[in-house]
Amino acid sequence: MLRESGLVTLRQDGKKRFYRADREALGPLAAYLQSMWATRLDTLAELAEAAERAQRPGGTDS
């Protein structure tokens, strides 16, 4: 549906399909989605870094 509505583009490489959001088609929604994902990715990075620190020998999360 997203592709049919023009909100994403499709690139195929063999059996793989790569979808990309069309920022121009998304209009004002693009900024909202970008800010939403940026927040989520920041949280994911913080969690990954905390897990990495905890796995280090003698590591603590301080």
Distance bins in CASP14 RR format, pairs under 12 A and 6 or more apart:
PFRMAT RR
TARGET T0000
AUTHOR 0000-0000-0000
RMODE 2
METHOD distances of the structure
MODEL  1
1 7 0 0 0 0 1 0 0 0 0 0 0
1 8 0 0 0 0 1 0 0 0 0 0 0
1 19 0 0 0 0 0 1 0 0 0 0 0
2 8 1 0 1 0 0 0 0 0 0 0 0
2 9 0 0 0 0 1 0 0 0 0 0 0
2 10 0 0 0 0 1 0 0 0 0 0 0
2 19 1 0 0 1 0 0 0 0 0 0 0
2 20 0 0 0 0 0 1 0 0 0 0 0
2 21 0 0 0 0 1 0 0 0 0 0 0
2 22 0 0 0 0 1 0 0 0 0 0 0
2 25 0 0 0 0 1 0 0 0 0 0 0
2 26 0 0 0 0 1 0 0 0 0 0 0
2 29 0 0 0 0 0 1 0 0 0 0 0
2 33 0 0 0 0 0 1 0 0 0 0 0
3 9 1 0 0 1 0 0 0 0 0 0 0
3 10 1 0 1 0 0 0 0 0 0 0 0
3 11 0 0 0 0 0 1 0 0 0 0 0
3 12 0 0 0 0 0 1 0 0 0 0 0
3 17 0 0 0 0 1 0 0 0 0 0 0
3 18 0 0 0 0 0 1 0 0 0 0 0
3 19 1 0 0 1 0 0 0 0 0 0 0
3 20 0 0 0 0 0 1 0 0 0 0 0
3 21 0 0 0 0 0 1 0 0 0 0 0
3 22 0 0 0 0 1 0 0 0 0 0 0
3 25 0 0 0 0 0 1 0 0 0 0 0
4 10 0 0 0 0 0 1 0 0 0 0 0
4 25 0 0 0 0 0 1 0 0 0 0 0
5 21 0 0 0 0 0 1 0 0 0 0 0
5 22 0 0 0 0 1 0 0 0 0 0 0
5 25 0 0 0 0 1 0 0 0 0 0 0
5 26 0 0 0 0 0 1 0 0 0 0 0
5 29 0 0 0 0 0 1 0 0 0 0 0
6 19 0 0 0 0 0 1 0 0 0 0 0
6 20 0 0 0 0 0 1 0 0 0 0 0
6 21 0 0 0 0 1 0 0 0 0 0 0
6 22 1 0 0 1 0 0 0 0 0 0 0
6 23 0 0 0 0 0 1 0 0 0 0 0
6 24 0 0 0 0 1 0 0 0 0 0 0
6 25 1 0 1 0 0 0 0 0 0 0 0
6 26 0 0 0 0 1 0 0 0 0 0 0
6 27 0 0 0 0 0 1 0 0 0 0 0
7 19 0 0 0 0 1 0 0 0 0 0 0
7 20 0 0 0 0 0 1 0 0 0 0 0
7 21 1 0 0 1 0 0 0 0 0 0 0
7 22 1 0 0 1 0 0 0 0 0 0 0
7 23 0 0 0 0 1 0 0 0 0 0 0
7 24 0 0 0 0 0 1 0 0 0 0 0
7 25 1 0 1 0 0 0 0 0 0 0 0
7 26 1 0 1 0 0 0 0 0 0 0 0
7 27 0 0 0 0 1 0 0 0 0 0 0
7 29 0 0 0 0 1 0 0 0 0 0 0
7 30 0 0 0 0 1 0 0 0 0 0 0
7 33 0 0 0 0 0 1 0 0 0 0 0
8 17 0 0 0 0 0 1 0 0 0 0 0
8 18 0 0 0 0 1 0 0 0 0 0 0
8 19 1 0 1 0 0 0 0 0 0 0 0
8 20 1 0 0 1 0 0 0 0 0 0 0
8 21 1 0 1 0 0 0 0 0 0 0 0
8 22 1 0 0 1 0 0 0 0 0 0 0
8 23 0 0 0 0 0 1 0 0 0 0 0
8 24 0 0 0 0 0 1 0 0 0 0 0
8 25 0 0 0 0 1 0 0 0 0 0 0
8 26 0 0 0 0 1 0 0 0 0 0 0
8 30 0 0 0 0 0 1 0 0 0 0 0
8 33 0 0 0 0 0 1 0 0 0 0 0
9 17 0 0 0 0 0 1 0 0 0 0 0
9 18 0 0 0 0 1 0 0 0 0 0 0
9 19 1 0 0 1 0 0 0 0 0 0 0
9 20 1 0 1 0 0 0 0 0 0 0 0
9 21 0 0 0 0 1 0 0 0 0 0 0
9 22 1 0 1 0 0 0 0 0 0 0 0
9 23 0 0 0 0 0 1 0 0 0 0 0
9 24 0 0 0 0 0 1 0 0 0 0 0
9 25 0 0 0 0 1 0 0 0 0 0 0
9 26 0 0 0 0 0 1 0 0 0 0 0
10 16 0 0 0 0 0 1 0 0 0 0 0
10 17 1 0 1 0 0 0 0 0 0 0 0
10 18 1 0 0 1 0 0 0 0 0 0 0
10 19 1 0 1 0 0 0 0 0 0 0 0
10 20 0 0 0 0 1 0 0 0 0 0 0
10 21 0 0 0 0 0 1 0 0 0 0 0
10 22 0 0 0 0 0 1 0 0 0 0 0
11 17 1 0 0 1 0 0 0 0 0 0 0
11 18 1 0 1 0 0 0 0 0 0 0 0
11 19 0 0 0 0 1 0 0 0 0 0 0
11 20 1 0 0 1 0 0 0 0 0 0 0
12 18 1 0 0 1 0 0 0 0 0 0 0
12 19 0 0 0 0 0 1 0 0 0 0 0
20 26 0 0 0 0 0 1 0 0 0 0 0
21 27 0 0 0 0 0 1 0 0 0 0 0
21 29 0 0 0 0 1 0 0 0 0 0 0
21 30 1 0 0 1 0 0 0 0 0 0 0
21 31 0 0 0 0 0 1 0 0 0 0 0
21 32 0 0 0 0 0 1 0 0 0 0 0
21 33 1 0 0 1 0 0 0 0 0 0 0
21 34 0 0 0 0 1 0 0 0 0 0 0
21 37 0 0 0 0 0 1 0 0 0 0 0
22 29 0 0 0 0 0 1 0 0 0 0 0
22 30 0 0 0 0 1 0 0 0 0 0 0
22 33 0 0 0 0 0 1 0 0 0 0 0
23 29 0 0 0 0 1 0 0 0 0 0 0
23 30 1 0 1 0 0 0 0 0 0 0 0
23 31 0 0 0 0 1 0 0 0 0 0 0
23 32 0 0 0 0 0 1 0 0 0 0 0
23 33 0 0 0 0 1 0 0 0 0 0 0
23 34 0 0 0 0 1 0 0 0 0 0 0
24 30 0 0 0 0 1 0 0 0 0 0 0
26 32 0 0 0 0 1 0 0 0 0 0 0
26 33 1 0 0 1 0 0 0 0 0 0 0
26 34 0 0 0 0 1 0 0 0 0 0 0
27 33 0 0 0 0 1 0 0 0 0 0 0
27 34 0 0 0 0 0 1 0 0 0 0 0
28 34 0 0 0 0 0 1 0 0 0 0 0
28 35 0 0 0 0 0 1 0 0 0 0 0
29 35 0 0 0 0 0 1 0 0 0 0 0
29 36 0 0 0 0 0 1 0 0 0 0 0
30 36 0 0 0 0 0 1 0 0 0 0 0
30 37 0 0 0 0 0 1 0 0 0 0 0
31 37 0 0 0 0 0 1 0 0 0 0 0
31 38 0 0 0 0 0 1 0 0 0 0 0
32 38 0 0 0 0 0 1 0 0 0 0 0
32 39 0 0 0 0 0 1 0 0 0 0 0
33 39 0 0 0 0 0 1 0 0 0 0 0
33 40 0 0 0 0 0 1 0 0 0 0 0
34 40 0 0 0 0 0 1 0 0 0 0 0
34 41 0 0 0 0 0 1 0 0 0 0 0
35 41 0 0 0 0 0 1 0 0 0 0 0
35 42 0 0 0 0 0 1 0 0 0 0 0
36 42 0 0 0 0 0 1 0 0 0 0 0
36 43 0 0 0 0 0 1 0 0 0 0 0
37 43 0 0 0 0 0 1 0 0 0 0 0
37 44 0 0 0 0 1 0 0 0 0 0 0
38 44 0 0 0 0 0 1 0 0 0 0 0
38 45 0 0 0 0 0 1 0 0 0 0 0
39 45 0 0 0 0 0 1 0 0 0 0 0
39 46 0 0 0 0 0 1 0 0 0 0 0
40 46 0 0 0 0 0 1 0 0 0 0 0
40 47 0 0 0 0 0 1 0 0 0 0 0
41 47 0 0 0 0 0 1 0 0 0 0 0
41 48 0 0 0 0 0 1 0 0 0 0 0
42 48 0 0 0 0 0 1 0 0 0 0 0
42 49 0 0 0 0 0 1 0 0 0 0 0
43 49 0 0 0 0 0 1 0 0 0 0 0
43 50 0 0 0 0 0 1 0 0 0 0 0
44 50 0 0 0 0 0 1 0 0 0 0 0
44 51 0 0 0 0 0 1 0 0 0 0 0
45 51 0 0 0 0 0 1 0 0 0 0 0
45 52 0 0 0 0 0 1 0 0 0 0 0
46 52 0 0 0 0 0 1 0 0 0 0 0
46 53 0 0 0 0 0 1 0 0 0 0 0
46 61 0 0 0 0 0 1 0 0 0 0 0
47 53 0 0 0 0 0 1 0 0 0 0 0
47 54 0 0 0 0 0 1 0 0 0 0 0
47 61 0 0 0 0 0 1 0 0 0 0 0
48 54 0 0 0 0 0 1 0 0 0 0 0
48 55 0 0 0 0 0 1 0 0 0 0 0
49 55 0 0 0 0 0 1 0 0 0 0 0
49 56 0 0 0 0 0 1 0 0 0 0 0
49 61 0 0 0 0 1 0 0 0 0 0 0
50 56 0 0 0 0 0 1 0 0 0 0 0
50 59 0 0 0 0 0 1 0 0 0 0 0
50 60 0 0 0 0 0 1 0 0 0 0 0
50 61 1 0 1 0 0 0 0 0 0 0 0
50 62 0 0 0 0 0 1 0 0 0 0 0
51 59 0 0 0 0 0 1 0 0 0 0 0
51 61 0 0 0 0 1 0 0 0 0 0 0
52 59 0 0 0 0 1 0 0 0 0 0 0
52 61 0 0 0 0 0 1 0 0 0 0 0
53 59 1 0 1 0 0 0 0 0 0 0 0
53 60 1 0 0 1 0 0 0 0 0 0 0
53 61 1 0 1 0 0 0 0 0 0 0 0
53 62 0 0 0 0 1 0 0 0 0 0 0
54 60 1 0 0 1 0 0 0 0 0 0 0
54 61 1 0 1 0 0 0 0 0 0 0 0
54 62 0 0 0 0 0 1 0 0 0 0 0
55 61 0 0 0 0 0 1 0 0 0 0 0
END
